[in-house]
Structures are given as C-alpha cells and as structure tokens.
Amino acid sequence: MAPMQTGGIHLIVCATLATLVTGPATPAHAERDVRLPVPPAAQRLARPAVQQPARPAAWRLALPAARRAVPAVPARAAYLFDPGTGTVHLSKQATRRMPVASLTKVMTAYVVLREAGLNDIVTINAGDVRHAATNDATAAALRAGERLTVRELLYGAMLPSGADATHALARVYGPGESRFVAKMNAAARSLGLAGTRYGNSDGLPKPSPGYSTAQDQAKLADIALRDPVLRTIASTRRHVVRTSKVHRAHVWTNTNKLLGKAPGALGVKTGYTRAAGYCLSFAADRDGHRLIGVILGDTRADRRFQTADRLLDWAGDQVASEADITEDL
C-alpha cells in the first residue's frame, strides 16, 4: 500500500465573478487554495480606476453565497464535484489511498451487471451465510438454500450492505472470489481509477480490504449512477421481497440517511470498518446539476451524513449563485 499522504483542504470554488475578470476558470482537475471571503478578482473590481457598469440587484444578492466558506470536513478525506461541468467543489486528501469499506460493493454491483442477467437465479449456500457471520459483517439475513434473482441480491448487497449477498454474487460470477476480484480490478483500470485496487468483493479487512481514493470513488459513483438499474437501487429507501416457494420474505432498508432528507438525494453507499472509519458515497440533483461526493475516514457514524448534507447545500448555493449571475448578465 502506498504511504499515506498528508495535507489540508484544497478548495476550488466556481466563481463566475472571477471568470469575468481573469479569464477561464482553473481546469477541474487542478487543486488550489482559495482565500475566503473576498476573492482577488472581487478586490480588483472594487478599485476606483476600473469603471464597471451597474449590476441588477440579483447580482449583488448572489455574492454572499459565492463567498461563503466551505463547511468543515472532519473526515480524513473528501471530494465533491459536478460531473456535468467538471467543477471540483471540494478536495481534501482526495488522492490519498486508503480502505473504503463497503463502498467496495459499488464496484461489485457494477461488475455483476456486466456479467449477469437481472433475472438470473442464484442459490445461496452455507458458505455465503458463514462468510458474513464469521467476519461480523452486515448481512441481508439470507439462508442457505434460498434462491433469489440477481436483481434482488443487488438490493441485498447495496441497501443493508449484505456481505452474504455480495459473497454469493462473487462466487457465481467470478466464478469464485479471486476471479471476481480480478474482474473488479480490470474494471477499475478500464475506468481510469488509477488509485484503486480491490482486495475482495465487500471491503472487509480479510483477506485484504484493498484501497481506493475519495476522488476515484466519486468517479465510480458517477459511472454507477448513469446505469438506470444501479441508480434505482442506490436511491431506494426500502425494498421488500415477498415470500415465495424458493425464498423467505425480506425487507431491506437503505443505510444511507440522506435519502428522504436531503433534497434530490440519490444514495449511493455507506461503509464502515475499524480501519476505514465511517465512509459515505453520496449524490444529489440540484438546480439541474448532479453533485457527487465521497467522505472517507470519519470517526462518527452520523457526522458523515451531516457533513454531506451541508456540503450539498453549500455546493448547491454555488450553482444557484452562478446561475443567477449568468442570467443577469
């Protein structure tokens, strides 16, 4: 594993005001520090020697939101961007390689959807159940002998973060864990996730959790949300599997507390291990923009949701402020 990197928060604020004076914005992939609350471009606008035309009231009202400081991010790493424009709103240790716990299951679901049919039937065996139990992992409460579709098992893997469901899918579509993990790493390379290497299909510590970065996981979330099946699953708050002749009834609740609370929230995935800390991959649609973020290594379970909610509101204000300024030009 690569050495841990250190550093502070690097923030890129989309300031249309600055663009008007200084030219095109810094490319989305660049990271730089911005001193708030008054950007240098705004200072130059205030100089008496430069005569500026009068602006409508909406222009002035938009400025406070654009200048507002980024919310505090206590987690070890975080990343927030707008894939539609390429704008990076927040980057804190975003390329630092670290375990990402059950965020790993997003790649597992991505690979399964390219290997399997949604209506394929998978029979749960004792090894799948034992895998979750012996590793003290979250489970979808599956029992040996149950037969469920791939679609249902994807809900079981993503909503309650069931390691039993994930193990069954990897076992069948590797076939076997090691071959399935090889497919995950091949997919990571093809998607350009250079800071990512998976060690298993569920992110558990054994045999190896692998590693990724906040930036890579945000890119993966963007790709996953483009798939209508994954987007539907990731944004579902509660899924019911009714009893049948081949399986019991199951009720799975999404562990992502942003759903139903943060406007436009789309999921994506939660995760926790002792080594990884509390992790969250999240997204929301705001004012015609999709905002996607990742928080890694928080020390408090609920704080990751609170931080994500504040970041979405803050970035949404940046988007709205920019739209107001553009409209009034």
Salt bridges, closest charged atoms under 4 A:
ASP33 OD1 - HIS10 ND1 3.20
ASP82 OD2 - HIS289 ND1 2.59
GLU115 OE1 - LYS183 NZ 3.08
ASP128 OD1 - HIS167 ND1 2.71
ASP128 OD2 - ARG171 NH2 2.73
GLU146 OE2 - HIS250 NE2 2.87
GLU152 OE1 - HIS239 NE2 2.69
ASP202 OD2 - HIS131 NE2 2.67
ASP222 OD2 - ARG226 NH2 2.68
ASP227 OD2 - ARG114 NH2 3.89
ASP285 OD1 - ARG290 NE 2.78
ASP298 OD1 - ARG303 NH2 2.65
ASP302 OD1 - LYS257 NZ 2.77
ASP313 OD1 - ARG286 NH1 3.13
ASP317 OD2 - ARG68 NH2 2.36
